[in-house]
């Protein structure tokens, strides 16, 4: 054994569920149990191709456990022959910035430390995610191999205790490994300057255009301060909750109307601000608001698609657009008019990654507040904020007017997602499996005054690699183009989450002035009756409505 390397035996193999493309997410306490983090990192280092002599990008959203995990990864990487680790000051690195660094530095892989939008702190959650050399989430074949490795571990290798200097840029050695600490904001800012018209945005922000950006005490604070207040000249204080905290200030770093309610109240309840936005824990999700106007993520993707040529990085037009299946079909209507392909994929950024790598699409998005493009291989919250600001700078119209004009041109997809969180697992799966068994009998039945044209469990054949992905969500497609979709989410650590997606399309000639929840009321009642949601979950209303 090389001097400085310790071989730590394990009494029993690591035991847990298989990690997905979102990585392994567990409670912070679970990650602090002896050998737990180390066992998972050992499996990653044994499994990812090209580790010996390779380069890793490592960083996270600053939540509780972030620094300790970087230290463990660095010491274990040294024991496994990794040549270089690139990390950032304070270990603060957003997921989109990590994707960019992996691509720019031609790294072997990246290890991102985050539980995304889940709460942080000692009583919160932690996560470890692997990204591949293209900057995107690891493919299922790799996560399967990592999981298989965890099941047979008898020990792990780690370098002797070493103190890391992460607070300032510089280099240090751990054995033969070179640890490079860089300013985590610089490379990302340079990329944004290549895509957007900073002069036009700065000119907008110099006028009567106050904005509010809520970083939610999460990773995007330093990036937003540099971009919005520094380079673009927004007044000091435009970026709120800008300092990343280990527990996100006791908040829930999920940018929606429930958890970012203070920002929503600023924009929806007064005329004080022209534009508002928020990003989540690791910086890959976004919420967009105008004065008394909330832009749902499905509509946001459609508006970006319709206005893309106003932005320098997309002035030549789009090769195509993609959306996840639960996302509304608003982007489909725009793509049809533009004469570009529109792909409907399962939930999971890896499906977009295949299409991006193949050059089949330029923009992509999902209803869960994630939007992105071919500039990296992750969704990107601040990129979406800058995209909107670039459009506003060119059109010089309020957000609400842009939305009204969009609906008058393309029609409106009334859309909402209802989340029922922390349901007992047996109850959630019982509800879901019951509806799944009913699907063959539902075609032709009346539903909310319409007829069910198709009832299925969504499956997708990847047009790039030909792989089949099935069991992606229960769909009720109605004869007038309306939809209801049911899915179970596995990203939480407390019970299961049932997600109900509701959509009703009204053409430009129809009534475009209804409140979304009122417009969807008949669908909401019908799916509750069919799936027995209230009865089986014991919940009178959703935990979150978006």
C-alpha positions, 0 to 999 in steps of 0.5 A, a space after each residue: 500500500 502506498 505510504 499515506 493511504 489507509 485501507 479501511 475494512 467494512 463489516 458489511 457492504 453498503 446497503 441502500 437503494 439504487 441512485 438515480 440521475 439526481 444522485 443519492 439523497 438521504 438525510 444529513 444524519 444518514 451521511 454522517 453515519 460511519 463509512 456511509 459517505 465513504 462507501 458511496 464515494 469508493 463505489 464511484 471511484 472504482 466504477 467511473 472510467 478513467 479515474 486513475 490519472 484523470 480530473 474531477 470537478 468537485 463542489 456543492 451548494 454549501 449545505 451542511 456537510 459540503 466541506 466535510 464531503 469535499 475533504 473525504 472525496 479529495 483524500 479518497 481520490 488521492 488514494 485512487 490515483 486521481 491526478 487533479 481535483 478542481 474545486 471552488 472557493 468555499 466549495 460553493 459550486 452550482 450544478 450548472 456551473 459544475 457542468 460548464 467546468 467539466 466541459 471546459 476543463 475536459 474533466 473525467 467526471 464531476 461529483 456534485 454535492 447537493 440535495 437540490 431543492 430539499 432543505 439543508 442543515 443537520 436535520 435536513 438532507 444531503 446528496 451526492 451526484 455524479 456527472 459524466 464527461 459531457 457535463 450531464 447526469 451520469 447515464 443509467 448504465 453507470 449508476 447501475 454499475 455504481 450501485 452494484 459495486 456498493 453491494 460488494 464492498 469490503 472496504 475503502 481506500 483513503 489518504 491520511 487526514 489532510 487539512 484543505 485550504 478552500 477559502 482562497 484560490 490556490 493549489 495544494 497537494 495530497 500525495 500525487 493529487 493536485 487540488 486546484 481551488 478556483 473562483 467558482 463564479 468566473 467561468 460561469 460568468 464568461 459563458 453567460 457573457 457569450 450568450 446574452 446582450 449584457 449592454 442591453 440588459 444593463 441599459 434596461 436595469 438603469 431605467 425604471 426597472 427595479 428587480 428582485 432576485 431571491 437566492 434563498 440563501 443557496 448557491 446562486 447568491 455569489 453568481 447573482 451578485 456578480 452578474 446582476 448587481 456587479 456587471 449589469 448594474 442592478 441596485 444594491 439589494 436587488 439580490 436577496 438572501 445572497 449568502 449561502 448558508 448550511 441550512 439555507 436560513 431555515 428555509 426550503 430552497 425550492 423556487 415556487 409560490 409556496 416556498 418563495 412566498 416572500 418574493 411572490 408577495 413582493 411581485 404579486 401584491 404590489 407594483 414596486 418591482 418589474 421583474 422577480 426571480 428565484 433559484 433553488 438550492 443548487 442553482 438549476 431551477 428558476 421561478 419567473 415573475 412579473 408585476 402581478 404575473 406568475 409565469 409557469 415553467 411550461 409557459 416560460 419554455 414556450 416564451 423562450 422558444 418564441 423569442 430566442 432569436 432576440 438573444 445573441 447566443 440563439 440569433 441563428 434560430 433553434 434546431 429543435 426544442 424538447 419538454 418532459 412529458 408532464 410539461 404542458 404542450 405550450 412549447 409544441 404549439 410554438 415549435 409547430 409554427 417555427 417549423 422545428 421539431 419538438 420532442 416529448 421525453 420522460 422526466 430526467 435531464 439525461 434524455 435532453 442530454 442525448 438530444 443536445 449531444 446529437 444536435 437535435 435540440 437547442 432548448 429544453 425544459 420541464 415543468 418542475 422549474 427547470 430550463 436549459 439549452 445546449 450551452 451545458 448539459 444541466 438545467 440552469 436557473 440563472 441562465 433562464 433569468 438572464 434569458 428573460 431579462 434579455 427578452 425584456 430588454 429587447 421588447 421593452 414590454 412588461 412580463 404580463 404583456 409579453 404573456 398576454 401577447 403570447 397567449 393571443 398568438 398561440 393560445 393558452 395552456 391552462 396548467 397546474 401541478 398539485 403535489 401531495 407530499 410525505 404520503 405514507 408509501 403504502 397509501 401512495 403506491 396503492 392509489 397509483 397502482 389502482 389507477 394503473 390497473 384501471 387504465 385499459 377500462 377508461 378509454 371512452 369513458 366520460 371525464 370532466 364532461 369530455 371523453 378519455 381518448 387515451 389512457 396509458 403509462 407513458 413510454 419513450 423510445 429514445 430517437 438517438 440511442 434507441 433505448 426504451 424507457 417505460 413506466 413514466 407516468 399515468 396519462 389520461 388524454 382527453 378528446 379536446 386536448 386536455 390532459 391529466 397525468 399522475 406520477 410518483 416522485 422519488 426525490 424526497 426522503 420523507 415518504 412519497 410524493 404524488 404529483 398530479 398534472 392538469 392541463 386544458 388548452 384554450 385557442 386564441 379565440 377562446 376565453 383567456 382571462 380565467 384563473 388557472 385553478 378555476 379553469 382547471 376546476 372540473 379536471 381537479 374534481 374529476 381526477 380526485 373522484 377517479 383516483 380517490 386522492 383525498 380519501 387515500 392520502 388523508 389530505 384535503 388539499 395539495 401541499 404545493 400548488 404550482 
